[in-house]
């Protein structure tokens, strides 16, 4: 399988994990990079099990499926609701994040055919809402890039703001505006080798996002 900005290894991982039950939903940067926007590469794959309080035996099943594929698998981090695996083949590696999310999705996922196997993929709106919630706890440059790309592709920012508390009860536009106002884009961009033009564009978008959040939080 190929296409988008996912590597051949990342497509192989998705194909190898498609039979895992209960079924998962592909989300985050991998869903954007491989299917929806194809705007950037990603080093990780995010798989969600919705309406599940814990992962239970899922990490063991996933690890077994990846090893059956011939990959070397290392458990990087684990908890009842989250597991991070590093899948390696030769010189290439991919982080696989497994997430148990107790709340339901905002809407049904889309279906995507992968080598004749159908997998569930979060909609762009679902991912936009999730990215806004993620920025509240992890203001990383890749999340800003994704939010900008989703909005430029027609994402409904106002609806995403309204839906965000359904995923995170502690979400507020005012709090996110404060978090982003303290986020320094230029040092993060320098650390990953970005050029001035690309850095300035994301920094300008961040400032615009802060203003939109402040406007949304202002009383009528």
Residue pairs with C-beta under 8 A, 6 or more apart in sequence:
1 8
1 11
1 12
1 14
1 15
1 114
1 115
2 8
2 11
3 34
3 38
4 33
4 34
4 35
4 38
5 33
5 34
5 38
5 39
5 40
5 41
5 42
6 14
6 30
6 33
6 34
6 41
6 42
7 41
7 92
7 94
9 87
9 89
9 92
9 94
10 30
10 34
10 42
10 45
10 94
11 34
11 114
12 69
13 45
13 66
13 69
13 71
13 87
13 94
13 96
14 26
14 30
14 45
14 114
14 119
15 114
15 115
15 117
16 65
16 66
16 68
16 69
17 24
17 47
17 62
17 65
17 66
17 96
18 114
18 117
18 119
19 65
19 117
20 58
20 61
20 62
20 65
21 61
22 49
22 52
22 58
23 120
24 47
24 48
24 49
24 98
24 119
24 120
25 47
25 48
25 49
25 50
25 105
25 109
25 120
25 121
25 122
26 34
26 35
26 45
26 46
26 47
26 48
26 112
26 119
26 120
26 121
26 122
27 46
27 47
27 48
27 121
27 122
27 126
27 127
27 130
28 42
28 44
28 45
28 46
28 97
28 122
28 127
28 130
29 40
29 42
29 44
29 46
29 142
29 146
30 42
30 44
30 45
30 46
31 46
31 121
31 122
31 127
32 38
32 39
32 40
32 42
32 124
32 127
32 146
32 149
32 150
33 39
33 40
33 41
33 42
35 112
35 121
36 121
36 124
36 127
36 153
37 124
37 149
37 150
37 153
39 145
39 149
40 142
40 145
40 146
40 149
42 142
43 94
43 95
44 94
44 95
44 96
44 97
45 94
45 95
45 96
45 97
46 97
46 99
47 62
47 96
47 97
47 98
47 99
48 99
48 101
48 122
49 55
49 58
49 98
49 99
49 100
49 101
50 101
50 103
50 104
50 105
51 101
51 102
51 103
51 104
52 100
52 101
52 102
53 80
53 81
53 100
53 102
54 80
54 81
54 100
55 80
55 81
55 82
55 83
55 98
55 100
58 83
58 98
58 100
59 75
59 78
59 83
59 85
59 98
62 83
62 85
62 96
62 98
63 73
63 75
63 85
66 73
66 85
66 87
66 96
67 73
70 89
71 87
71 88
71 89
72 87
72 88
72 89
73 85
73 86
73 87
73 88
74 85
74 86
74 88
75 83
75 84
75 85
76 84
76 85
76 86
76 95
77 83
77 84
78 84
80 100
81 99
81 100
81 101
82 97
82 98
82 99
82 100
83 97
83 98
84 95
84 96
84 97
84 98
85 95
85 96
85 97
85 98
86 93
86 94
86 95
86 96
87 93
87 94
87 95
87 96
103 166
103 167
105 122
105 126
106 125
106 126
106 129
106 163
106 166
106 167
107 123
107 125
107 126
109 120
109 121
109 122
109 123
109 126
110 120
110 121
110 122
110 123
111 118
111 119
111 120
111 121
112 118
112 119
112 120
112 121
122 130
124 150
124 153
124 155
125 155
125 156
125 159
125 160
125 163
127 146
127 150
128 147
128 150
128 151
128 155
128 156
128 157
128 160
129 160
129 163
129 164
129 166
129 167
130 167
131 143
131 146
131 147
131 150
132 147
132 160
132 161
132 164
132 171
132 176
133 164
133 167
133 168
133 171
134 143
135 143
135 144
135 147
135 176
135 179
135 180
136 168
136 170
136 171
136 175
136 176
136 179
139 179
139 180
139 183
140 188
141 185
141 188
141 189
141 192
141 202
144 185
144 202
144 205
144 206
144 209
145 202
147 209
148 202
148 205
151 157
157 212
158 216
161 173
161 213
161 216
164 171
165 171
165 172
172 217
173 213
173 214
173 216
173 217
174 213
174 214
174 217
176 213
177 210
177 213
177 214
177 217
180 206
180 209
180 210
180 213
181 210
183 206
185 199
185 202
185 203
185 206
186 199
186 203
189 198
189 199
189 202
189 203
190 199
